[in-house]
Amino acid sequence: MAKTQSLGAAFALLPAALALLPMTQVAAQTAEPAATVALPEVDVVATSPLPGSGEDPEKFPSLVQSLFGPDFERTYSPNITDALQQRVPGIFVDDINGNPFSQELYYRGFVASPLQGSPQGLAVYQNGIRVNEAFGDTVNWDLIPPQAIARTDVFTANPIFGLNALGGAISIQMKNGFTWQGFQAQAMGGSYGRASGLIEYGKQIDNYSLYITVDAARDDGWRRFSPSSLVRLYGDVGYRTQDAELHLIASGARTTLGVVGPTPVGLLSQDYANVFTSPQTTLNEAGSLAFTGKFEINPQWSISSNFYLRNFNQKHVDGNDSDLQDCSENTLPTNFSGFLCLDNSNFPGITSPTTADGDRFVILGQNGKPLLTSSSAVYGTVDRTFTHSTTAGTALQATNRDKVFGHDNYLTFGGSVDRSFFSFSATSTLGNIYPDLVIGDGLFQGSGSIIRTLGGIGYVPTYLTGTTTYYGLYALDTFNITPELALTAGARLNIASILTEDASGTAPELNINSAFSRINPVVGLTYQIMPSLNAYAGYSEANRAPTPLELDCADKNRPCLLENSLVADPPLNQVVSHTVEAGLRGTQLVGGGRIDWKAGLFRTESTNDIIALASTITGHGYYANVPATLRQGVEAGAEFRSGDWLAYVNYSFVDATYRFSGSLASPNNPFADEEGNVFVTPGDHIPGIPRQQVKFGADYAFTPKFKLGGDVRVVGTQYYIGDNSNLNPKLPAYWVANLHASYQITDNIQVFGLINNLFNNRNPTYGAFFDTDTDAQRAVATNFTSDPRTITPLQPISFYGGMKVTF
């Protein structure tokens, strides 16, 4: 039986996707000739990182999906990802960490994740500033206050957004005092100790404006050891004249996240709130200062610019099983019987019988001396990483609207430079695993000290500094061949220079000086079939360079603790994506309201894709290029808005597969061979990406004061992470329903309530495998290692309520 859907099968799904479009549109077109339909003024969108004068999105040959401030407000959520996953068809948000503030966002099978170790395939910008972090391209969604968002545009197939735009780009534009005025305060509380509040103020006086918001939240978490808190501040001071607009923008955030992660199903069967090894915490701190400008030179020319400075700090603490034992239990000969060693069976590639090879696995304490084995210890490690980066950048963009040969034309070109200075350190300290699976100091030699191995294998303290410099030059032009037919063509040159240096003086193999460059084209056509119907088709390419983290962690024989130690590595190649997409979209006025709909097909082939692979050492892994991957599918959606109604329905099909034959490391997979590998063939599905999603919801104002709404999300099956050969049962499909309601007590005071996961579904949203031969089993009274699956389940039913005051 075929293991993958072909693009032809995806095209076969298009009629079903189109069937989602409301029948009212067809009736309206039958009742009145299309030529007489008076559509509202079209919103314009900036199709490049800096917000220029904007372009009609129906002139762009790919999907552009926009959400606005009220779309984020209706969720009453401190998480930007909640609105995105509800309203954008191809977005899937995975609660891998078991924490609502720290989630992975997938779009068309590509990820923007806060986790070091997730290969990042989406470019994310805030006010034209790249927010993919310097060291690992991660995106920390918890640092962005949703109430400050004016609009968010989700782009597909647009390489103008530079590095990481393999699957698309997300451009977030924040509010300012010219676009939002007033005062708003909100307080909310509810299940699992959740308490949050925000204040928002905007004001314009003549040519000056001020916008400021601050919010804070606290959540105890519904699982053990998972409390979180956040504080965020965002401010904008603006000045504008008839021909210019300037903004000074400052932001800051501090978040503390209790990240509990996936848990063995054997532990969850005993108690739904159980977690596997603790502590697991992340502290994020960020601050930025930016100066942006927009200048109208004349009616045809405008210039946009920004200059920014951004600082980011992250501290991650992770408790893990340690895979340690007496050196005499190793299969390689050693001079250190009675001392502590790393289990050499985790390195099947090292088979030499020499004593020197066996001695490489000896554990050294902080004083550099071998540690004696303790029979009473249940060994674990507490692994700590510290990442600091300071990024300075600037961008300049020009836009021209002159006619060309008498035809309308929209030209944008510009360039950017982003330079980051980073430092990274990582250590593992020896500890004891206690019956509650918390790892702390024990009463044995070396407990609480930083450890390393004699041969620099596995446990290696790391101290690294470096720089990344990203240059970009781009041009994009939309030429109206006729009033109905538009041709778009453009390209972007990306240049990435990455330098890393060992700061300890003991690991020169970590010194790397790499450079990557590529020109990525985009070309396509749009055709306005009728005033309410538009067709598009396009082709584009995009690339991403390996990150400093990936470049220093790419050797399977010397794996590193993801978010921890780094080792010498073979080189990695940059990833290149090739996307073809086509579809239809339209707008129709119906019954006093407006229907916006879209339906399209896409196919993205990636060469030299970078993936994260697990090591045979618990918690360790490495990165590797694979020859090719494919992500293809269908997106469709419709949204109806009127005075009393908001209703939407979205569908997406994402067929993400490997396109090569070869072995991939997956040592904890029940079907792995003796070397810990599984064999992949073309058509095997990439784990962790659900193939189908259906999302629908509605809000209705029963009276001018009372509004009730709900959202339902149905997520299809997916393979467990590590099941690259697709031989294990899949994670089952699941669905979640949420309700929200509000009542306007007065013109200025509103009360609201939320019920999340209304039917209390307990399905897992994420799954992986763990090493059932864990030392942690000795610390607990009951067996939990008979099943190798680990999962992150849905948060149980939750109730929240609050009040909003607006002036």
N, C-alpha and C positions, 0 to 999 in steps of 0.2 A: 504494500500500500504506500502511496506517495506520502512523504513526510512534510511537504510544504504546499501551500497554495501558490499557483502561478499568478502572474499579473492578469492573465485572462480570467482566472477565477475572481480576482478582485473586480474586474470590469463587470463580471456577471452579477456582482452585488450592487452595482450602481442603481438598477431599477428599484431594488428594495430600499436603498437609501433615499431615492427620490420619492418613494411612497410615503416617507415621513413628512413630506411637505403638506401643509394644510390644504384640504380640498377647496377651502374658501377662495384660495387664490385662483384656481381654475374657474370657479363660478364667476369671480369678479371679472376676469378677462373675457369670459363669454358674454357677460352682460354689457360691457362697455368696451369699445375699441381701445387698444393699447395706446394709440396715438393721443388720446384725449386724457390719459391719466396724468394728474398733476402730482408729481412726487415731491417730497420735502427736499430742501437743500441738502446736498451731499456733504457729509463730513469729510474733511481732508486728513491725511495721515502722513507723518514724516517717515519716508522709506529709507532713511539713513540714520546713523547714531545721533547726530545733532538735529534738533527740531528746526527745520527750515520753514518755508512758507506753507509747505504741505501739498500733497497730491491727492487727487481723487483715487481712492483705493481700487475702484473698478477699472482703472487704467493699468494696474500692476498685475503682471501675469502669474500670480500665485495668490494663495489665501492670505488675507490680513484680517485678523479677528480682534476686535477692540472691546474692552470693558472700561467702564467709567466709574467715577467716585460712588454714585448710588449703588452700583453693582457690588462693590465691596461693603458698603454700609449695610445692605440687607442681610448679610451673614452674621452681623454683630460679633465678628470673630477678630481676635488679635493676629490671625495668620493670613497673610496674603494668599497662600496656597489654597485656602478653602474656596474662595470665589473662583479662582482659576480652574480648579478641578470640576466645579459644578457647571461652569458655563462654556468652557472651550472643549469641543468634541474630542480632540486627540490627546488631551492632557490626562495623565494618570498620576495621582499622588500616593506614594507608598509610605506608610508609617513604619518603616523598617526599625526605627529606634524605640518605638513604643512611647513617643513623646510628641504631643501635638504641635510643639514649636520647632521641631527639627525633623523635617520630612524631605524625602526625595521627590522631585517632580520630573516625570517622563513626558516627552512630547514626541509622538511618532516613533517611539522606541529609543529615543536619545534622552540623556538624563542631565539635569542640573541639580546637583546634590551637595549637602553640607559635609558629606563623608569623604575624608581623604581615603582614596582607594576606589572610588567610583569614577571611571573614565568619563570625563565631562564632554557632552556633545551639543550643548546649547550655550549661546552667547547671551548674557544678561546685562542690560544697561539701565542706569538710573540717572535721569536728566542728562543723557548723553555720555555718562561716565561708566566705563566697564567695571562691574562689581564681581566678576570672577576673580577669586583671590590669587595672588601671585604664585604661591608655592605649589598648589595643586589644582588651580582653576575651580575650586569649590565655590558654591553659592550658598551663603548663609541667609536664608529667607527670614530668619528671626530678627534680623537687624533692620528690616523695612517696616515702618508703621503703616498699616493699611489705610487708616483714616486720612493720611496725608497724600494719597494717590489721587491725581486728577484723571488719568487715563493710563491704561496698559494695552499695548499692541503686541500681539503674538504673530510673528512673521514665519512663513515657510520659505525655503529656497531663496534666501536673500544673502549672498556672500558679502554684501556691502557692510554688514555688521562685523566682519573680520573673523579673527580666530574663534574656534569653537562653534561656529554657526553651521555645524554639520547637518543637524536636523531642523534648525530654525533659530530664531532670536526672539527675546522678550525685551521690549523697550518700555520702561516705566517713566512716566512724566508726573512730577509731583505738583501739588498745588502751590499757588503764590497769592499774594494779596490782591492782584489784579483779577484773578480768575475765581477767587472764593473770598467772600466777606461774611462776617458774622461771628458769633460765639457759640460754642457747643461744649457741653460737659456731659460725660456719661460714666455711670458706675454700674458694675455687674458682679454678681456672685452666683455660686451654685455648687454642683457636685464636686466631690474630691478636693474640697478646699479652694476652689477657683474663686479668685477675687481680682477684679481689674477695674481700671478707671482711666479716663483720658480727658484732656482739655485741648480745645482747638480754637484759635482766634485768627481772624483775617480782617484787614482794614486797608482801604485806599483813601489817601488824602491827596487830591490834585494829582501830581505826577509821581507820587511816592506810594509804596505799598509795604505792608508787613504781614507776614504769615508765620505763626508759631504753633506747634503742637507738642505735647508731652503725654506719654502714656506709660502705664506700669501694670504688671500682672503678676499674679502668684498662683501656682497650681501645685497641690500636694502630690498629684499623680495617682492614677488608679491602680498602679502596681507598686510593689515595695521598692524603696530606695529610688524613687523617681520624682522628687519635687523639682520644680522649675520656677524661675522668676526672671522678669525682664523689666528694664527701664529704657525708654527711647525718647530722644529729643530731636526735633527737626525745625529749622527756622529759615526764613527767606525774607530778605530786604530787597525791594525792587525800586527801580527808577526808570521812567520811560518818557520819551517825547514822541513827536509825530513820526520820527525817522529812526529811533533807536530804543532799545529796551535792555537794561542791565539788571543783573541779580547777583547778590552775595548770599551764598547758601552755606549753612552750617548744620551738621548733624552729628549725633553721638548715640551710642547704644551700649548697654551692658546686659548680657543674658547669661544666666546660669542654668544649665540643662541637665536634668537627671536622665541620662540615656541608658535604658535598661536592655534594649536589643532583643533579638529572638531568644526563645527559651525552649529547652527540650520538652517534647510533648509529654514525656513521663513526669516531669515536674509540674506542668500545667494541669495534668489530670488529678494531681493531689490538691492543688490550690491554684485557681485561675490567676491569682496575683503574684505567683512565684516568679523569681528571676534567676538567671544562671550567672553566677560569679559577680561580685560587686566589690569595689565601687566602679561605676561607669558614669563619669560626669564630664561635661564640657563647659568651659567658661569662654565666652566670646566678648571682646571689647573692640569697638570701632569708633573712629571719629574722622570727619572729613570737613574740608573747607573748599568751596568752589566759587569761581567767578565766571558767570556766563554772560554772553552778549549776543544781541541780534540787531543788525543794522540794515535799514532799507536805503540802499545807495540811490536808486531811482525806481520807477515802477517796474522795471524789468530785472534788476539785480538786487540781491540781498546777501548778507554775509552773517554767518553764525560762528560763535567761538566759545570755547571753555578752557579754563585753567583750573586745575584741582590738585589738592594734596590730601592723601588718604592714609590713615594709620589703622592697622589691624593687629590684634593680639589674640592668641588662642592657647588655652591650656587644657589638655585632655588627659584624663586619668582613667585607666582601664585595668580592672582586675582580671587575670587569666590563669587557667591551669598552666603548669610549667613544664611538663614532660621531663622531669628530672628523676634520677635514680642513682644508686651506687654504681661507681665506675665498673665494678666487677660484673655487673649485669649487662654491660654492653657486649656486643659481639666482636668488637675489635680489641686486640690486646692493649694493655695499659699498665703504666707504672704506679697508678693511683688507686688501687683497690682500697675501699674504705672511705674514699672521698666522693664528693658529689659530681655527677656528670650529666650532661644533656644526653638524652636517649639517642644513640647513633642510628637506630633503626629508622629514624625520621629522615635519614640521608641515604637512600638506596644507591645513589650514584657513587658513594665513597665505599669501596669494597676492599681496599688494600689491607692486608693482614699485619702491617707494620705497627709496632708500638707507638711510633711517632704519630701516626694517624689517629690511633686511639686516644692519645694524650690531648689531642686538639679539642676534645669535648669536655675537658675538665672545667668546672665552674670555679672562678676566682672571686673572692670578696673584694670589698672596697680597698683593702690594703694590698691587693695583688696576690694574696696567698690562697691556695686551694682550701675548700671548705669541707669539713668532715660531714659524713652522712649521719642524720638523726633518724632513728627508727620510729620515733613518736610524731614526726612532722608529716603533715599533708601539704606538700610544697605547692605554692602558687607564686605568681609575680604580680606586682602592681607596676604597670607600665605608664610612664608619663612622657608627654610630648609638650614642647613649648614652641610655638610658631609666632614670629613677629615679622611684619612687613610694613614698609613705608613706600607708598607709590605716589609719584608726581607725573602728571600728564597734561597734555594740551591737544586741542583739536581745532581745526579751522575748516570751514565749509562755505562754498559759494553756491548760490542758486540763481539760475537765469530762466526767465519766462518769455524771451523774445520769440517771435514767430520765425520759422525757418521755411523759406520758399512759400510763404503765405500760409503755412500750417502751424497749428498750435504745437508748442514744444516745451518740455520741462526738463531742464538739465541741472544736475547736482554733481559737484566734484569737491574733493577735499582730502585732508590728510590728518593723521594723528600720531602721537608718540606717547607711549606709556612706559615709564621706567620704574622698576621696583627694586628695593633693597630688602633682603630678607635674611633672617637667621632662624635656625632650627636646631633644637636639641632634643635628645631622647635618651631615657634611661629606664632600666628595669631593676626594681628592688625586690629582694627575696622576702617572701612572707609565708604565712600559714593559712590554709583554707579551713574555715570553721563550719560548724553544722548548718548555719544559716547561709553558707556559701559566700560569706563576706571574707575577703582576704585582708589580713592584718599581720602585725608583728607576732612572731612566735618565740618560744624559749629554746632556741637552738642557735648554733654558730652561724653567723652571717645574716641572721634575720634583720630586715630593715636596711641592709646595705645594698649599694649598687653593685650588680654582678656583671661579669663578662665571661666569655669562654677563652681558654688558653689559646685556641686556634682562630679566634675571631669569627666563630660560627654562631648564628642565632642571636645570642645576647651580646650586643656590642653597643656600649654607650656612643652616641653620635653627637657631634657638634659641628654644625655646618653654617656657612654664610654664602651669600651669592647675590646675583642680580639677574633680572630678566628685563629685556628691552624689546618692546614690540612697536614696529613701525607699520603704518598703513597709508596707502594712497588709493583713492577710489574715484570712479566717475560712473554716473548712471543717467541715462537719457531716455525720455519717453517722447516719441514723435507720433503725432496724429496723422497717419497716412490719409485717412478720411475722418469726418466727424465721428464715425462709428468704430473705425479700425485703428488701433494704436500699437506701435512697435516699441518695445523696451529693450535696451541693450546696455551693458555696462561691465565693469570688471573692478576687482580690487587686488592690489599687490600687498601681501602680508610678508613681513620679514620679522623673524623672531631670533633674538640672540640670548642664549642662556649660559650663565657662568655660575658654577658652584665650586666652593673651596672648603677643604677640611680645616676646621678651626682648632682641632685638637693637636695637630702636628703628628698624629700617629696613623692616619688613614689617607695617604696621598691618592689612593685609588678613587676617592670621592671627588677629586678635582676634575671638573668637566667644563669644556668650552665648546658649545655646540651652536650651530646656526641653521635655521630652516627658512625657506622662502618659497613663495608660490603666487602665481597670478590666477585668480578664480573668476571665470566669466559668468554672466547671466544674460539670457536672451529669451524673449517671449512675445506673444501677441494677445491682445484682448479685442473682443468684438461685441459691440452693443447691438444685440439682435433686435431688441425693441426697448423702449424706455424702462421696462421692468425686468429685463432679462439680459444678462451679460455672460459671455463665455471667455475662458482664459486657457492658455497653454504655455508652458515655459520649460526651459532647461537651465540648470545652474550647477556650479561646483563650489565646494568650500573645503577648508582644511583646518586642522588644528595641530600645533606642535606638541611633542611630548613635554610634560611639565617637569620641573626640577625633581619633584618626588618620583615620577616615573623613570626618569633617566638614571636616578641613583638607586633604583630598586627593580632590576630587570633580569636577575640571574636566578634561575630555578635551583641551582646548586648552592646558592648562598641567599636564601630568602630573608626578607626583613619583616619585622612586625609592622603591619600596616598601621600608620600613624606612630611608628617608632623607628627602630634602627634602620640605617641604610647601609648598603654594601656596594662593592664594585660591580659593574654591570656591562653586558654587551650593549651596543647602541640600539636605540629604537628609531623607527622611521615615523615621519609625520603621517597622519591620517588624512585621506582625501575622500570626499563624498561626491557622488554624481546623482543629481535629482532630476527626474522628469515628472511633471504633474499637469493635470488638466481638469477642468470642471466647469460648472455653471453656478451662477449666483444671481439673486434678484431681490427686488423690493416691490411690495404691492400694498396700496392703501385698501383696507377692507373694513367695512362696518365701523367707521370712526377710528380705526386703529391702523397699525402698520405691521406688515409681516416682512421680516428679513430672513432669507434662506440661502443655503449654500450646499453644494454636493460636489465632491471631487475625488480624483484618484491620484495617488502618488507612488513613486518608486525611487528609492534611494539606495544606490550601491556604494559601499565604502571599501576602499582598498587599504591594506595595512592597518586595519582597525586595532586599537589597543584595548586589551581586556585585562581584568584583574583575575589572577588565579590563586587558589589556595595552596599552601605548603603542607607538608606532612607534619610540621610543627604547629601545635595549636596556636591560633591567632596570627600566624605568619602568612605571608603571601608574596607575590611578585607580579610584575606586569610583562606582557608579551604582545608583540604584533601577531596578528593572524592575517592570512592572505586576503580574505574578502568576507563581507557580511552583506545582507540584503534586508531592507525594511520597506515593505510595500503595503498598500491598503486603500481604504476608503474613509472619507470623512463626510458627514452630512449633518445638517442641523437647521432648525427653523425657530424663530422667535417672534412672538406677537406682543405688541404693546398698544395699549389704549389708555384712556383716563383711569379706568378701574382695574385693568388687567395687566399682568405680565405673565406670559406662559412661554415655555421653551421645551424643545426636545432635541437631543443630540445623539448621534451614533458614530462610532468609530470602529474600524477593523484594522489591526496592525499585525501583519505577518512578518515577524522578525526571525531570520534564519542565518545559519552559517552557510558559506558557499565554498567549502574546501573539505578535503579529507585529511585527518591527522589526529594526533593524540593531544589532549588537554589535561592538565593536572586537576584532579578532583578526588583527593585521597580519602575523604569521608563518605563519598558516594558508595552505597552498597554494591554497585556494579563495577567499581574500580578494579583494575588489575593489580598485580603484586607491586608494581612500581607506583601505584596511586593514580593511574591515568584512566581516562575514558576515551573512546575513539569516536570522533565526530565525522559525519559524512554530510555532503551537501543536502540541505533541506531540514537538518536538525534545527529545532527552534531554540532561539536564545532564551535562557531562563529569565524569570522575573518580569516578563512583559506580557500582560494579559492580551489575548488576541482580540477580544470584543468588549466594548463598553456601550451601555445605553444610559443616558442621563435625561431626566425630565423634571420639571417643576413648574410651579405657578404661585403667584401672589394675587389676591383679590381683595379689593376694598369694599367690604360689605356695607359700610357706612362711611361718611367722610372722616370718622374718627377711628374706626376699627378695621384692621387689615390682618388677614390670615394667609399664610403661605407654607409651602412644603417643597422638599426636594427629594428625589429618589435617584440613587446611583446603583446600577447593576454592573458588576465587573466579572468578566469571563475567567475561565481557567488559565492557569499559568504553571510553568515548570519551576520546581525548586531550584534555587541558586546552587550551582554545582552539578545539576543534572543535564549537562550539555549534550549527552547522547540520547536524552529523552526516554530512558528505560524505566524510570520510577513513575508511580502514580502522580498525577498533577494536584496542585492546590485546587480545591473546588471553587466554582463560581460562588459569588456572594452578592448580597444587596444590602443597602443601608437607606433608611428613610429618616428624614429630619423634618421637624415642624418649627415654625416661628410665628409669633403673633405680636401685634402692637396695638396700643390704644392711646389716642391723643387726648389726654385729660383736659389740657388747654392748648392754645396756640403755641405755647412755649414748652410744655411738659408732656413727655411721652413715657409710658411704661411698656416694657416688652418682656417676652419670655421665649425660651428655646427648649426644645426637646431633641437631643441628638441620639441617633440610633434608637428610634422610637420602638422597634420591636425587639430590642435587646439581642440582636444577632451576635454570635460569638465566633464567627468564622475567622480563620487566619487571613491576613492580607499579604504576608511575606513568609517565605519558607527557605530554609537552607539545611545543611547537614552538619553534624558535629562528630568529634572523635569519641566513640562510646568507651574507649579504653582510657577514660579520664581518671586522674587521681582524685578528683572532687567526689567521686562515688564513695570513697572511704570516709568522707567527712559527714555523710548523711545517713540516716537510719534506714531509708527505703530505697529500693532500686529504681533508677530512672534511665538506665543506659541500654535497655533492651530495644529501644527504637532510636535510630540515628537522626530523626527529623527534629529540627528546631523551627519554631514559628513565632510570629508576632500577631497576636489576636486583636480583633476590634475592641475599642474601648466600649464597655457596657453602656446601657442607657444612662443618659446624663441630663440633668435639669439645670437651667440657668435662668435668671431673671435680673432685670435692671431698670434703670431710669435714665432718660436722656433729657437734658435741658438745652433749648436752642433759642438764641436771640438774633 
